Amino acid sequence: MDFPILGLHHVTATVDDAQADLDFGIQALGLRLVKKTVNFDNHGVYHFYYGDERGTPGTIWTTFPYKGRGVAVGIKGAGQVTATSFSVPAGSLDVWKTRLRERGFTVADAPPRFGEDVVMVADPSGLVMELVANDRDARAPWMTAGVTPGTAVRGIHSVTMTVRDPAPTVEFMQDLLGFEVVNETDGRIRVAVNGDEPGKTIDVVHSPRVEGAKNGIGTVHHVAMAITDGGEQLRLREEIVRRGLQVTPVMDRQYFTSIYFREPGGVLFEVATLKPGFAIDEAPSELGRALKLPPAAEANRAAIEASLPAVRV
């Protein structure tokens, strides 16, 4: 099928402490907080969006901080995104290792992957994060204190999803979403869509013996892919329904619309539109500063603000 998936849109994870998450995303990784809002399904929980200057799809990392809400620590495994990789310039990893270690994080070198150097770091909630050094990313970075144009994060590089049997997953992604296999090594298949630049690739790691995943704190909830507009999104949804697969209705997420479905290996996929974007309710220069609520929740703003933990940005 020919559906115009453009690349990755965002990655969303369940995390622990809200302030620790903000400090890691902003102070350690040097990302911009582009939106401070709440979980659409639980207004007592923040939803943070991090990214580049405008929150461009493909640069966006988002989190739900669930500390104190009775959510158990999750299990990483089959049927889940098990690592999120950020793109940084070639030659910058030594600077990043120093920066992260100075902030108390444990950093480890990973084996080079498809010709690119990689370091791994666990965030404060135990999520597996990677920095992938490359010279193929032309995206303009968000510039903040302590980072330079030669080191700053460009956006999401890729995600690693873990499944037991890769064949149904890869076939599904090729046939329905337009991905192509662009590289392969033992136990890992790289698929890409609309080119294979950073922000357009997913690694499918596979083993028949891997433990099944369980969502919770310290795990990725879903990976979202970008589609041009609502018309193409509806066309994709109709095709999913025609195939007899489960898919949500189109859901208004205020800054984009979304549909959700699972691939054969169990990983939750979202397909999200490019527009309207994050500047619909605050000026680009003010992104991330004020708490923004879904319009239907504005009447309860005082109660919602009282239920959220105090944070500083």
C-alpha positions as CSV (number, residue, x, y, z in Angstrom):
1,M,0.0,0.0,0.0
2,D,1.1,3.6,-0.6
3,F,0.6,5.6,2.5
4,P,2.9,8.7,2.9
5,I,4.6,7.9,6.2
6,L,7.2,10.7,6.4
7,G,9.4,9.3,9.2
8,L,9.2,9.3,13.0
9,H,6.9,11.8,14.7
10,H,7.6,11.2,18.4
11,V,8.4,8.6,21.1
12,T,6.4,8.5,24.4
13,A,7.6,6.9,27.7
14,T,6.3,6.5,31.2
15,V,8.7,8.0,33.7
16,D,9.0,8.5,37.5
17,D,9.7,11.9,38.9
18,A,8.6,15.0,37.0
19,Q,11.4,17.3,38.1
20,A,14.1,14.6,37.5
21,D,12.6,14.1,34.0
22,L,12.7,17.8,33.2
23,D,16.3,18.1,34.4
24,F,17.4,15.2,32.3
25,G,15.7,16.3,29.1
26,I,16.6,20.0,29.4
27,Q,19.8,20.2,31.4
28,A,21.5,16.9,30.4
29,L,20.3,16.3,26.8
30,G,19.9,20.0,26.0
31,L,16.5,19.6,24.5
32,R,13.8,22.3,24.5
33,L,10.7,21.8,26.5
34,V,8.1,22.7,23.8
35,K,5.0,21.9,25.7
36,K,4.0,21.4,29.3
37,T,0.5,19.9,29.4
38,V,-1.4,17.0,30.9
39,N,-2.2,13.4,30.0
40,F,-5.4,13.5,28.0
41,D,-6.6,10.4,30.0
42,N,-5.4,11.5,33.4
43,H,-5.3,15.2,34.1
44,G,-3.4,14.7,37.3
45,V,-0.3,13.6,35.4
46,Y,1.9,15.9,33.3
47,H,2.7,15.3,29.7
48,F,6.0,16.9,28.7
49,Y,7.1,17.3,25.1
50,Y,10.8,17.9,24.3
51,G,12.3,18.7,20.9
52,D,13.9,21.3,18.7
53,E,12.9,25.0,18.6
54,R,9.4,24.4,17.3
55,G,8.8,20.8,18.2
56,T,9.3,19.5,14.7
57,P,8.0,16.0,14.1
58,G,10.9,13.6,14.3
59,T,12.6,15.6,17.1
60,I,10.0,15.0,19.8
61,W,10.5,13.0,22.9
62,T,7.5,12.9,25.3
63,T,7.0,11.6,28.8
64,F,4.3,10.9,31.4
65,P,5.7,11.3,35.0
66,Y,3.7,8.9,37.1
67,K,5.5,9.1,40.5
68,G,3.1,8.6,43.4
69,R,0.3,7.4,41.1
70,G,0.6,3.6,41.9
71,V,2.3,2.7,38.6
72,A,4.8,-0.2,38.9
73,V,8.2,-0.3,37.3
74,G,7.8,-1.9,33.9
75,I,9.6,-4.7,32.2
76,K,11.5,-4.2,29.0
77,G,11.1,-7.0,26.5
78,A,9.3,-8.4,23.5
79,G,6.5,-6.2,22.2
80,Q,8.0,-2.9,23.1
81,V,10.3,-0.1,22.1
82,T,13.4,-0.9,24.2
83,A,15.8,1.9,23.3
84,T,15.4,5.5,22.0
85,S,18.3,6.9,20.1
86,F,19.1,10.6,19.6
87,S,21.2,11.9,16.7
88,V,24.3,13.9,17.5
89,P,27.2,15.1,15.2
90,A,30.0,12.8,14.4
91,G,33.0,13.3,16.7
92,S,30.9,14.6,19.6
93,L,30.5,11.5,21.8
94,D,33.5,12.3,24.1
95,V,31.9,15.6,24.9
96,W,28.6,13.9,25.6
97,K,30.2,11.3,27.8
98,T,31.8,14.0,29.9
99,R,28.6,16.1,30.1
100,L,26.5,13.2,31.2
101,R,29.0,11.8,33.7
102,E,29.4,15.3,35.3
103,R,25.6,15.2,35.9
104,G,25.9,11.8,37.6
105,F,24.8,9.5,34.8
106,T,26.5,6.2,33.9
107,V,27.5,6.2,30.3
108,A,28.7,3.1,28.4
109,D,30.1,2.7,24.9
110,A,28.0,0.4,22.7
111,P,29.3,-1.5,19.7
112,P,29.3,0.7,16.5
113,R,26.0,0.1,14.6
114,F,25.9,0.2,10.8
115,G,29.0,2.4,10.7
116,E,27.9,4.8,13.4
117,D,29.3,5.1,16.9
118,V,26.9,4.8,19.9
119,V,26.9,5.5,23.6
120,M,24.2,4.4,26.0
121,V,22.9,6.1,29.1
122,A,20.0,5.3,31.5
123,D,17.7,8.2,32.3
124,P,16.6,8.8,35.9
125,S,13.6,6.3,35.4
126,G,15.8,3.6,33.9
127,L,14.9,4.1,30.2
128,V,17.6,3.0,27.8
129,M,18.7,6.1,25.8
130,E,21.4,6.2,23.2
131,L,23.4,8.9,21.4
132,V,24.3,8.0,17.8
133,A,27.0,10.0,16.2
134,N,26.7,10.6,12.4
135,D,27.4,13.1,9.7
136,R,24.1,12.6,7.9
137,D,21.7,14.8,9.9
138,A,21.1,18.2,8.4
139,R,18.4,19.2,11.0
140,A,19.0,22.4,12.9
141,P,19.5,21.8,16.6
142,W,18.0,23.7,19.6
143,M,20.9,25.6,21.1
144,T,21.1,26.0,24.8
145,A,23.8,26.6,27.5
146,G,26.7,24.1,27.3
147,V,26.1,22.8,23.9
148,T,27.5,23.9,20.6
149,P,26.5,23.5,17.0
150,G,29.1,20.7,16.8
151,T,27.6,18.7,19.7
152,A,23.8,19.5,20.0
153,V,21.1,16.9,19.6
154,R,19.5,17.1,16.2
155,G,16.4,15.0,17.1
156,I,15.4,11.4,17.3
157,H,17.8,9.2,15.3
158,S,15.8,5.9,15.6
159,V,14.1,3.5,18.0
160,T,14.9,-0.1,18.7
161,M,11.9,-2.3,19.1
162,T,12.2,-5.9,20.4
163,V,10.1,-8.8,19.0
164,R,10.4,-12.6,19.1
165,D,9.8,-13.2,15.4
166,P,10.8,-10.4,13.1
167,A,9.2,-11.7,9.9
168,P,5.6,-10.7,10.5
169,T,6.7,-7.3,11.9
170,V,8.9,-6.4,9.0
171,E,6.3,-7.6,6.5
172,F,3.6,-5.5,8.2
173,M,5.8,-2.4,8.2
174,Q,6.7,-2.9,4.5
175,D,3.3,-3.7,3.2
176,L,1.2,-1.3,5.2
177,L,3.5,1.6,6.1
178,G,6.0,1.7,3.3
179,F,9.2,0.8,5.2
180,E,12.1,-0.9,3.5
181,V,14.9,-3.0,4.9
182,V,18.1,-0.9,4.6
183,N,20.5,-2.9,6.7
184,E,20.8,-6.0,8.7
185,T,23.2,-7.7,11.1
186,D,22.8,-10.7,13.5
187,G,19.7,-10.2,15.5
188,R,18.9,-6.7,14.2
189,I,17.1,-5.5,11.1
190,R,17.0,-1.8,10.2
191,V,13.9,-0.6,8.3
192,A,13.5,3.0,7.0
193,V,10.8,5.0,5.3
194,N,11.1,8.0,3.0
195,G,14.9,7.7,2.9
196,D,17.2,6.3,5.7
197,E,18.4,9.5,7.3
198,P,18.2,9.9,11.1
199,G,14.6,10.3,12.2
200,K,13.3,7.8,9.6
201,T,14.6,4.5,10.8
202,I,13.5,1.8,13.2
203,D,15.7,-1.2,14.3
204,V,13.9,-4.5,14.8
205,V,15.8,-6.5,17.3
206,H,14.7,-10.1,17.6
207,S,15.1,-13.3,19.7
208,P,12.7,-16.1,20.3
209,R,13.8,-16.3,23.9
210,V,13.3,-12.7,25.0
211,E,11.0,-12.0,28.0
212,G,7.7,-10.4,27.3
213,A,7.4,-6.7,28.0
214,K,5.2,-5.1,30.6
215,N,4.3,-1.4,30.5
216,G,5.2,0.7,33.5
217,I,7.7,3.3,34.8
218,G,10.9,3.2,32.9
219,T,9.4,1.8,29.6
220,V,8.4,3.3,26.3
221,H,4.7,3.4,25.8
222,H,4.6,3.9,22.0
223,V,6.4,5.2,18.9
224,A,4.6,7.5,16.6
225,M,5.1,8.0,12.9
226,A,4.3,11.2,10.9
227,I,1.7,11.4,8.2
228,T,1.0,14.5,6.1
229,D,-2.6,15.2,7.1
230,G,-5.9,14.0,8.3
231,G,-7.1,12.8,5.0
232,E,-4.1,10.4,4.6
233,Q,-4.6,9.3,8.2
234,L,-8.2,8.4,7.5
235,R,-7.2,6.5,4.4
236,L,-4.7,4.5,6.4
237,R,-7.2,3.8,9.1
238,E,-9.7,2.5,6.6
239,E,-7.1,0.1,5.2
240,I,-6.3,-1.2,8.7
241,V,-10.0,-1.8,9.3
242,R,-10.3,-3.5,5.9
243,R,-7.6,-5.9,7.0
244,G,-9.6,-6.8,10.1
245,L,-7.1,-5.3,12.5
246,Q,-7.8,-3.3,15.7
247,V,-7.3,0.5,15.4
248,T,-8.6,3.4,17.5
249,P,-10.8,6.1,16.1
250,V,-9.0,9.3,15.1
251,M,-8.1,11.0,18.4
252,D,-7.6,14.8,18.7
253,R,-4.4,15.4,20.6
254,Q,-4.7,19.2,20.3
255,Y,-1.3,19.5,18.5
256,F,-2.0,16.7,16.1
257,T,-4.5,14.0,15.5
258,S,-3.6,10.3,16.0
259,I,-4.6,6.7,15.4
260,Y,-3.2,3.8,17.4
261,F,-2.7,0.1,16.5
262,R,-0.3,-2.7,17.3
263,E,2.1,-4.4,14.9
264,P,2.2,-8.2,14.9
265,G,5.0,-8.3,17.5
266,G,2.9,-6.3,19.9
267,V,4.6,-2.9,19.8
268,L,2.1,0.0,20.0
269,F,2.3,2.3,16.9
270,E,0.7,5.7,16.6
271,V,0.4,7.6,13.3
272,A,0.2,11.4,13.9
273,T,-0.4,14.4,11.6
274,L,2.1,17.2,11.1
275,K,-0.4,19.9,12.0
276,P,-1.5,22.0,13.7
277,G,1.7,21.9,15.7
278,F,2.7,23.3,19.1
279,A,2.4,27.0,18.4
280,I,-1.4,27.0,18.3
281,D,-1.8,28.0,21.9
282,E,1.4,29.9,22.7
283,A,4.0,31.9,20.7
284,P,7.0,30.0,19.5
285,S,9.3,32.1,21.8
286,E,7.1,31.1,24.8
287,L,6.8,27.3,24.1
288,G,6.9,25.2,27.2
289,R,6.7,28.0,29.8
290,A,3.0,27.8,30.8
291,L,0.8,24.9,31.6
292,K,-1.5,24.3,28.7
293,L,-4.7,22.3,29.1
294,P,-7.0,20.7,26.6
295,P,-9.9,23.1,26.0
296,A,-12.4,20.9,27.7
297,A,-10.3,20.8,30.9
298,E,-9.9,24.6,31.3
299,A,-12.9,24.8,33.6
300,N,-11.1,22.6,36.0
301,R,-7.7,24.4,35.8
302,A,-7.5,25.2,39.5
303,A,-8.1,21.7,40.6
304,I,-5.8,20.3,38.0
305,E,-2.9,22.6,38.9
306,A,-3.4,21.7,42.6
307,S,-3.1,18.0,41.8
308,L,0.1,18.3,39.8
309,P,3.5,18.3,41.5
310,A,5.4,21.6,41.6
311,V,8.2,21.8,39.0
312,R,10.6,24.4,37.8
313,V,11.7,24.7,34.2
